Amino acid sequence: MCPGWASERGLSMAPAPSRYGWVGDVEVDLDSGQVRALVVPGRLRLFGLLGREEDRVFPWEAVRRFGADTILVETPPLSRLGKGN
């Protein structure tokens, strides 16, 4: 099946799944108690000697399903510098 086959018939192909890592933090609105985003820490660069990549932030609206060891999100993450920035 060629890549153009789906687009010619009006079908949308989902992007390939990616593994971003473990959820390291949750952003919560303290006034309402609602979760606003899930934060995945950036990967270590050169075993941590060169710091980390930017944190990845997934807005709560992008979360689609929770599994035993997987969280499915619909949009790519927003980048954010590490905590304190």
Secondary structure, 3 states (H helix, E strand, C coil): CCCHHHHHCCCCCCCCCCCCCCCCEEEEECCCCEEEEEEECCCECHHHCCCECCEEEEEHHHEEEECCCCEEECCCCEEECCCCC
